Amino acid sequence: MANPFDIIKYDVIKDADTKLETRTIGLHFLLPSPLLFVKGKLMLQCTARIHDLYYSEVIKFIEEDRPQVYFPSLSYLSDEEYNQRNEMEMQKLEKKSN
């Protein structure tokens, strides 16, 4: 769950013909640890849900924009281990924020 201070709210866009509204939010946050970047990549997961009417989930991998700091303990990770490590780190952050 995002911290309310990290959420950027944009104006609602209303379609004159269909009367439908589009709402957009943005997130701005600093990563708490460089260890979240394993092999220079960060897994970012976004979930959108509107009650029982709509559900969508997207997972993206973001490349680090600066040179990777060498962590000998992480250099041996396979892609599957990398994904597991990222998942564990995300779960730790979720527990801390609750």
N, C-alpha and C positions, 0 to 999 in steps of 0.2 A: 504494500500500500504506500502510495506516495505521501510525502510530507506536504501538508497544505501550503507551506511557504515556498515549495519548489514548483507549484503549479502556476502556469501562465494561462490566463483566460483571455480568449479572443472574442470579438463581437459575433453575435448570432447572425447568420446569413439566412434570409427568408426568401424563398422563391415565390414570386407574385402569382405565377400560374398555378402551381400545385399546392401552394400554402404550406409546403414542407419547410422545416428548419434544419440547418446544418450547424452543429456546435463543434468547435475545435478547441482542444486544450494543448498546451505544451508543457514540457518538463525541463527544468534547469537544475542540475545538481552536480556536485563534485564527487568523484569516486573516492571512497574513504581509504582505499589501499591499492598500491600498484600490483599487489598479488592477484587482484581480480583479472589482470591481463596475463593470461597464460599463453606462452608462445606468441606474444604480441597481439592476442585477440581477446575480445570481451564478448560474452554472450548477453544479448539484450532481449528480453521477452516482454511483449506487450499484449495485454488481454483487454478486449472490449466486450462489455455485456450490458444488455438492456433487459432486465428482469428475465423472463423465460422466452422473450421474443427474438433475441439476437445474441449470438456469441461468436467471437472471432479471436484467434490467437496467432501471433506472428513471432517467430524467433529469428533474430538477425545476429550476425557476428560482425563486430566492428574491429577494424585494424587499428592498432595503436599508432598515433601520429608522430611519435618520437622513438628513438632507439630503445629497444628492449633492455632493461637491466637484467644482467645474467643472474639467474637463480639456479645454482647447480642442483638443488633438490628437485627442481621442476623440469629440468632439461630432458628427462627420460620419458615424459608422459606421452602416451599414444593419444590419438584423437578421442577415443572413448574415455580414457582416463581424464583427459582435458575437460570433456563435457561433464563428467562426474564431479571433478574438482570445482568447476564453475557453479554447478547446481548446489554443492555443499556451501560454497561461499554465499550464494544468493539466499539460501535458507538461514544461514547465520545472521545475515543482515536483516531479514524479515523478522527473526526472533528478537533482535535488538530493538527494532523499531516498534514492536508491540508492547 
